[in-house]
């Protein structure tokens, strides 16, 4: 799956729920505010390229993505 085709708003929420993280917990891991996580999950904003790379690696490590 290519990163440009990922639905980050769905994947971010799934990742958080699967790993028992709050928006604040994930925000701390990514060094952003919890409001940013909330906006990403609502689809109001998209993560920056730098944040997409971090998220993509987190999703891969959690086996959320197929190779």
C-alpha positions in Angstrom: 0.0 0.0 0.0 1.4 3.4 -0.9 1.5 6.1 1.7 -0.2 8.6 -0.6 -3.2 6.3 -0.7 -3.5 5.9 3.1 -6.6 7.2 4.9 -4.8 8.7 7.8 -7.9 9.8 9.7 -9.1 6.2 10.0 -5.7 4.7 10.6 -4.7 7.2 13.3 -7.9 6.3 15.3 -7.5 2.6 14.7 -3.8 2.8 15.8 -4.8 4.6 19.0 -7.6 2.3 19.8 -5.6 -0.9 19.1 -2.7 0.4 21.3 -5.0 1.8 24.1 -3.7 5.4 23.6 -5.5 8.6 24.1 -5.2 11.5 21.7 -2.9 13.1 24.2 -0.7 9.9 24.4 -0.2 9.8 20.7 0.4 13.5 20.5 3.3 13.2 23.0 4.8 10.3 20.9 4.6 12.5 17.7 5.5 15.8 19.5 2.3 17.5 18.5 -0.7 18.8 20.4 -3.7 16.6 21.2 -5.8 19.1 19.2 -3.7 18.3 16.1 -4.5 14.6 16.6 -8.2 15.4 16.9 -8.1 17.5 13.7 -6.4 14.7 11.8 -8.9 12.2 13.0 -11.8 14.4 12.0 -10.2 15.0 8.6 -10.0 18.7 9.1 -6.2 18.7 8.5 -3.7 16.2 7.1 -0.4 15.4 8.8 2.7 16.9 7.4 5.0 14.8 5.3 7.3 14.4 8.3 4.4 13.3 10.5 3.1 10.9 7.8 6.5 9.2 7.7 6.4 8.7 11.5 2.8 7.5 11.4 3.6 5.1 8.5 6.4 3.6 10.5 4.2 3.2 13.5 1.5 1.6 11.5 4.0 -0.8 9.9 5.4 -1.8 13.3 1.9 -2.5 14.5 1.2 -4.7 11.5 -1.6 -2.5 10.4 -0.3 -2.3 6.8 0.3 -5.0 4.3 3.7 -5.2 2.7 
